[in-house]
Structure formats: C-alpha cells, structure tokens
Amino acid sequence: MITRKSRSGRMCAEMVSTRQDQKIPVSGPLIQAKAEQFASDVGKNYVKASHGWLDGFKSRNQIVFKSVCGESGEFDVQAANE
C-alpha cells in the first residue's frame, strides 16, 4: 500500500502537478501505473495502486478529473508518453 508520506506517493503527486502545469492530460490509469513504477524504483515491488488507493490519492492531493471543452492547450506528445 502506498501511503500519503511514501516516497513513491510524493513522486507521483509531483508528476501529476508537473503534467497539469504543462497542460498534459492525466488519467487515473496513468497515475496508478506511475505510482507502481515509482514504488518499484525504490525497491517496493509488491505495491499495487488499486482503485481505492487512487480515490484516496486524489482526495489527499485535491485532484479532480474534468473534461476539457473547446480549444485544447498545446503540449508535447512525446513528453506525455515519458
């Protein structure tokens, strides 16, 4: 389980913030995959970022997914895939 104060949780929150600042779309599955990747990078290969974890992460970090209407902001597609 990834907790609020975990290193991978902080790294994930920073990644979301950076992508939002760059107007790069962020999705739930992307956040979950990155959280598991960050946990694995610090040696916690047993971590599973479940839907419940995602709900808690969004709540703790005040993240709300919204649909964007109208003109979209420009962003680097290659950067979004990293």
N, C-alpha and C positions, 0 to 999 in steps of 0.2 A: 504494500500500500504506500502511495506517495502522500506524504503529509505536507501541510502548509509550509513548514520550515525546512523541508527537504531541499537538498541542493538541486535535484532534478526539477522539483516544483518551481523553485525560483528561476531556474534557467528557462523553463517553459513559459513562465509569466513574462520574462524579459523578451523571449522570442515573439510572443503574441503582441506585446507592446510595440516592438520594433516594426513588425509587419503592419500593424494598424497605422503607425506613424507614416509608413511608406505607402499607405493605401493599397496594400496587398491583401486580398481576401484570405480570411482564416476560417477554417471549419472545425467542427468537433472531432472528426476522424483525424485531421492533421494534428490537432493539439494532443490527442491520445497517442498517436504514433510518435510524436516528438518527445512526449513525456517518457514513454517506454525506451526510446533511443537514449535520452539523456541519463535515465536510470542505469541502463546497460553500460554506458560510457564510464560511469563511476563505480562499476562492478556489482550492480544490483540487477542481475539477470532475471530474477524471479518476479519483477514488478509487472503488474497488469493494470493499465489505466482503463478501468471499466466505465460504463455509462454513469454509474453512481459517483465515481471519482470525478468524472468530467463535470457533472452537475455541481459538486462541491467546489471544484476548482473555479468554475465560472462565478459561483456565488462569492467565494473568498476574494476573487480578483475583480469583481464587479464587471464581468464580461457579459454582454448581451449580443446575440446574433440578430442582425437585421438585414432585410433585403434592401439592396441599393437600387433605386429607380432613377431614370434619367441618365445623363452623361456619367460615365464611369471615370474615375481618376486614372491617370496613366501609371503603369507600373511595369517593372522589368519582369517578364515571364520567367526568364532563367533564374533570377533571384528567388522567385516564388517557389521554384522547384528544388532549391537547395535545402 
